[in-house]
Amino acid sequence: MAKEPATAPELRKAAEVSDQDIDATVHAVLADLASESYPLAKGWTLNLVETLRANTRAAEALTTDKPVWKRHMVRTAILLAQSVTG
């Protein structure tokens, strides 16, 4: 593993997380938009705050009434976010 925090796709490639783990994180985010960190898998968590600050489209998606767009943008934010161990 790299010394700096990895993204979800990097962790997926390294078999640290599965597609199901990423799907579960999407559901967790959509269920609780107020949390700053979300469990990914095997001790990995995601902090989406910085990703949402950097990606205005993803931040906008959290306030929309378009569920499909919201789900896709949340997934994008998860894939872009840096993970942290915890």
Salt bridges, closest charged atoms under 4 A:
ASP19 OD1 - ARG12 NE 3.02
ASP23 OD1 - ARG75 NH1 2.83
GLU50 OE2 - ARG53 NH1 2.51
GLU60 OE1 - ARG57 NH1 3.72
